[in-house]
Amino acid sequence: MKKILSIGLLILAILGSTGCQETVSQDENGNTKTEFSISETAIVNDTKIKINSVKKIETECAWEYNGQCQSYTEPDNDYFLIIDLTIENTGSEELAISSMMSFDLKDSSGEKGSYALLTESITSQLDGSVMAGDLLKGQIAYDVKESETYNFYYLDSLLDDQIKFIINQSDIQ
């Protein structure tokens, strides 16, 4: 019993020393906030997140032969939503970005968009390491239902609070 208690206390101590600090999120003017429009750059701890564009894709050609599409990728819901982002690491340590772990999308009813693997519409997957002072640009695709707004979430680490970008229909190309 003492061994289990000791292990539990050790885990809590490790968590306490490795990042249980409050998330600092602000806009480029230094205003503390957790909700952003897509025209704003969010600064979360040592990371700048900028949405470059949001596109709607009805279908994608999955396989082409002699210049003609032979097979299409179609969404299970209404369409694919492709979010193009730039991540800048302003810190002094390498930053790990995972499109599946760091980001999430929900429609106005709270339903999550499904992560979509598209081959033609995604020019650069938003996954990888970002060295200190470096950038990562890429896209994330979701299979979504029609909605007036979408909330696009970013989570810096499992121990931090989320921020969200509000995407309106008028923001989508």
SVG drawing of the C-alpha trace seen along z (x, -y; Angstrom):
<svg xmlns="http://www.w3.org/2000/svg" viewBox="-26 -46 43 48">
<polyline fill="none" stroke="black" stroke-width="0.4" points="0.0,0.0 2.8,-2.4 4.5,-1.6 1.4,-2.5 1.0,-5.8 4.7,-6.6 4.4,-6.0 1.2,-8.2 3.0,-11.0 6.0,-10.7 3.8,-11.0 2.1,-14.1 5.5,-15.6 6.7,-15.0 3.5,-16.5 3.8,-19.5 7.4,-20.2 6.9,-19.6 4.3,-22.1 1.3,-22.5 1.7,-26.2 -1.1,-28.3 -1.4,-28.7 -0.6,-32.2 -2.6,-33.1 -2.8,-36.5 -3.2,-38.4 -0.4,-40.3 -1.3,-43.4 -0.7,-41.6 -4.3,-41.3 -4.9,-38.1 -7.7,-36.0 -8.6,-32.5 -11.0,-33.2 -9.7,-34.4 -11.1,-35.3 -9.3,-33.8 -7.8,-37.1 -5.9,-37.2 -2.6,-35.6 -2.8,-33.7 0.2,-33.6 0.1,-30.6 3.1,-30.4 6.0,-30.4 3.9,-29.5 2.3,-31.8 -0.6,-30.3 -2.0,-32.0 -4.8,-30.7 -3.9,-31.6 -7.1,-30.4 -10.1,-28.1 -11.4,-26.3 -14.5,-24.1 -14.0,-21.1 -16.9,-19.0 -14.9,-16.1 -11.3,-15.3 -9.9,-13.3 -8.3,-10.3 -6.9,-8.6 -6.2,-10.1 -5.2,-8.3 -4.4,-10.1 -5.5,-13.4 -9.0,-12.1 -10.2,-11.4 -11.0,-7.7 -12.0,-7.8 -13.2,-10.5 -12.8,-10.9 -16.1,-12.1 -17.0,-13.3 -19.2,-11.2 -20.9,-14.5 -21.5,-17.6 -17.9,-18.6 -14.3,-18.8 -13.0,-21.8 -9.3,-22.5 -7.6,-24.8 -4.2,-26.3 -2.0,-27.4 1.4,-28.7 3.0,-27.8 6.0,-29.8 8.1,-28.6 9.3,-31.8 10.7,-29.8 14.2,-28.4 13.2,-24.7 12.0,-22.5 8.2,-22.3 6.3,-19.1 3.2,-19.6 0.6,-16.9 -2.4,-17.7 -4.3,-15.0 -3.2,-15.7 -2.8,-19.5 -5.9,-20.5 -9.7,-19.8 -12.7,-21.1 -16.4,-21.3 -19.4,-22.7 -22.0,-25.0 -23.9,-22.0 -20.7,-20.8 -20.2,-17.8 -16.6,-17.1 -15.4,-17.1 -13.7,-13.9 -10.0,-14.1 -9.7,-13.6 -6.7,-12.3 -6.7,-14.0 -3.9,-13.6 -4.4,-16.4 -5.8,-19.2 -3.2,-19.0 0.1,-20.3 1.9,-20.0 0.7,-18.0 0.8,-20.1 2.9,-17.6 6.5,-17.6 9.1,-19.4 9.6,-23.1 13.0,-24.2 13.4,-27.3 12.8,-30.4 11.5,-28.4 8.1,-28.0 5.9,-25.2 3.2,-25.7 0.6,-23.1 -3.0,-22.1 -5.5,-20.0 -8.6,-18.6 -11.9,-17.7 -15.0,-16.0 -17.8,-18.2 -21.5,-18.9 -22.8,-22.2 -22.7,-24.8 -22.9,-28.6 -19.7,-28.5 -16.9,-26.2 -14.7,-26.3 -11.1,-25.3 -9.1,-24.4 -5.4,-24.4 -3.9,-22.6 -0.2,-23.4 0.3,-20.4 -1.9,-18.0 -1.5,-20.1 -2.4,-23.4 -5.8,-25.1 -7.2,-25.2 -7.6,-28.3 -10.1,-28.5 -10.5,-30.2 -14.1,-31.0 -14.6,-30.3 -17.7,-31.8 -19.3,-30.7 -18.2,-34.1 -14.5,-33.1 -14.6,-30.0 -13.5,-30.2"/>
</svg>
